[in-house]
Amino acid sequence: MNSDRLLDAFSDLDERYVRSSAALLGYEEEPMKHTKIKTLFRALLIAAAIAALGIGTAWAAGLFTMKIHTPEEDETLTVHHTYYDIARDENVTVDVDLSHSPLVLQFTGEGDIHRIQFRPGWLPEAQAGYTYERYHDEDEEDWFWYDTCFFDRHRGGAGVEYQIECHYAWPGYTVYMDGLEAHVVKEEDWDDLHITEIEQQTAFKDPDGNPVTQRMLLLFDSSQGWFLSIGGRADFETLEHIAREMEVRTLDEIAEPSEGNNYYFLGVGVG
């Protein structure tokens, strides 16, 4: 029996037998709210059972990693950007120095990464004067890949209460943040998701001239290579509430990076 057939066999097991196997392997399932997380827990139990039998699969081993750090003073961090030059009638590739970014994310891993969409289970109550910008498929109005709440649309990123976006951990890519400062204030695991909370002193100014502080929460799925960012002027308690009630689904479509680039910006702003 090869690993693919064994995986199929395990996938057809009754739920109670999977739970029994979990107990045998030393796993304890916490109460979970969302179908997506339940599905991931079952999948990881099956992977653990296969690993316990000494049988490897690309699916079980195909994990992704996210490294978040501030570039060292002497660190070289060069990425590239390709664009079409009309005057020269050709593509031109230029190097971009990200060594002065206050925080960067870098990824490793193997395998395809599929596109995702999210469906919020809870959002802060709408207030008078707030505006919203949401992107979704025409026939799927409650599943999004982008959702922003502005308390002041004219102030751009400085006027965002919260902003939710889908991202992908493409190996070899660098994701950078800007601003005066950015640092990790908390990391923990929620079931199969890794949570990172970041506080950023942005280049935006309040009406009184002080730098705008923004907070961001990242939900990273290392088994599938995606992460969600939830950021803005809202406090971490609000961002965590949004995150805990979030439902995520995986699509058939592969998430492809933009051709000619190996980096992009992570932040709260106006598209």
N, C-alpha and C positions, 0 to 999 in steps of 0.2 A: 504494500500500500504506500503510495507516494504522499508527500506532504499536502498537495492540493486536495487529494481525495480524503485524507484524514481531516483536513480543515472543513470540508463539506460535511463530513459525518458529524463532527463536533457541532457545527452550526445548526444541525437539525435536532439537537438534544432538547428534551423538555427542560423548561426553565428551572424546575426544582432540582434536576440532576446537575445543572450548571452551578446552582447555589451550593449543593452538597460538595461539589468539587472545589468550590471556593473555600469552604470551611476546611477541607482536607489540606489545601495548599496554604492555609494561614491567612486568607483574605477575609475581611469583614466588610460587608456592604452597608454603607450608611444610607439613611433615608434620602431619596433623590426626587427632585421635582420634575425633571425634564426628560422627555423621551430620548433626546440625543445623548444625554449623559448616561442614561440606563443602557443604551445600545453600546456605548463605548465601554462601559464596565463589563458587559457580557463578552465583548470582543477581546478585551484584555485577559479575561479569565481563560478563554479558549486558547489564547496565545501562551499564557502561563502553563496550561496543561500540556500543550505541544512541546514547550521548552522543557518541562519536567520529564517528558519522554525522550528527550535528547534529539528531537527532530526540528530542524531549522526551516524557516520559510522566509522568503524575501519580505512578505507582509509583516511577519513578526519582528524582523530585524530592521525594517525600514523606518527607523525613528529619525526625527529631525531635532536639531538643537538650536537654541537661541542664546547668544552671548551678548550681554548688555554691559558696556563699560565706557568710561571716560578715557579718551586717547591720552597716552603718556606724553610727557613733554617732548621726548625725542622720537616718538612713534611716527612712522611714515604711513599715511593712510590715503592712498591715491585710488580713485575710481575713474571711470571713463564715461563720456557722453558722446553719442554720435548724432549728427544732424545733417540735413541736406543744405548745402551751400548753393544758392541760386546762381551767384556770380561765377562760381567755378564749375557748376553743373555736376557736382559729385558729392558723395557723402564724406563728411569730415569728422574725425574722432579727436576729441580733446580730453586731456586729463583734468580731473578736478580734485583739489586737495581738501580733505575733510578732517585733517588732523586738529583743527581748531574747534570742532564741534563739541559742545558740552557733553553729549551722550550719543553713542552709536549702538546699533544692533547688528550682529552678524550671524549668519546661519550656516549650518552644515546638514547633510542628510542625503538620502537617495530615494528615488522613485518619483512618480507623478504626484502633483498636488492638485486637488480638485477645488473648483470654485465653491464658495459657501454663500448662504444668505442667512439673515437673522430675523427673528420675530420677537420684539420686546414684549415681555409679560407685564412689566411695570415701568412707567415713566413718571417723572414729576408732574403734578397737576398743572395744566396749562394756565398761564396767567395773562391778564389783560395786557395787550401790546406785544406779546411774544409772537414771533413768526417761525415757520417751520419749512425746511427744505428736505425732501425725501426722494430717494431714487429706488425704483422697483420695476419689475416687469409689468407690462400692461395688464396681464391676466392674473397677476399674483400681488394684489395691492397690500397685503399684510405681511409680505416677506421683503426685506430690504437688503441693500448692500451699503447704504449711506443714509444717515438720519441726523439732522442738525436742528437744534432749537436755539434761536437767537432772541436775546432780550433787547438787543440793539443792533439791527442788521447793518446800519450805516458805519458801525465801528469795526466791521470785519471780524477778524479772529478775536479781537478784544471784547466783542459783544456776544460771544457764544456761551450759552449756559451749559450745553453738553453736545457732543458730536460723536457719533458711532460710525465706524468704518471697518470694512473687511480688508485684511492684509494676508500676505503669503510669505512663508519662510523659504524663499528660493535660495538654495545653496550657492554661496559665492557672492550673494548680494549684501550690500551695506545699506542700512536705513539710518538716517541721521536726524538729530534734533538740533535746533538752533536756539538762539536766545542768549541771555547773559549767563545762565546757569541751569543745569538740569541734573537731578540726582535721584537715585532709587531710595524710596523711604520704606518699602515693605515688599516682601516676597513670601508667598505661601502656596500650598497646593489645595485646590478644591476638587476633590475626587480625581479625575484624570486631567484636569486643566491646571496649568501653572499660572499664578497671578503675580503680576509685577505692578507696583504703584510708583509713579514718578511725579515729582514736583518740579515745575519749571518756572524760572523767572524769565519772562519773555521780553522781547524788544518793544512790545506794545506799551503804551503809557495810559494810565488812568487820567481822567480830567484834571486831577491834582498834580500830575506829572510823575507819579510813582510808577515803577515797573508793574505790569500786570502779572499776577501769579496764576498759573494754570496747573491743573492736576490731571493726570492721565492714568487709567487702569488698563493693562494689557491682559487679555485672556489667551493663553497659548496652548494649542493642542499639539504636543510633540509627536503623536502617532500619525497625524494627518497633515501636519505642516501648515496650519493656518493660525492666524491670531486676529483677535478683535481689539480695536482701540476704542476706549470710551473716555473722552477728555473734554475739558472746558473749565469754566469758572466755578462749577459746582464743587461741593466738598466731597471728600473721599467716601463718606457715609452714603451720600446720594449715588455716587458712581458704583459703589459696591451693591447697592440695592438694585440698580439697573442691571448689573452683571449677573447677580444671582437669579434673577427672573428671566434671563435671556434664553431663548431657544435657538439652536443653530441646526441647519440642515446642510448636507453635502450634496452637490449637484453632480451630474455625469460629466459636465464640461471641465476640461483641464484648465487650470489657471496658468496662463502663459505670461512670462515677464515681457516688458517692452523690449523690442529688438534694438540692440546697439547701446544699451545702458546696463549698468550693474549696481545702481543705487537709486534711492528715492527719499523724499522728505517725509518725516512723521511729525505731525503737529496739528493744531487746531486752527482752521482758517476758512476762508471763503473761496469756493471753487469758481 
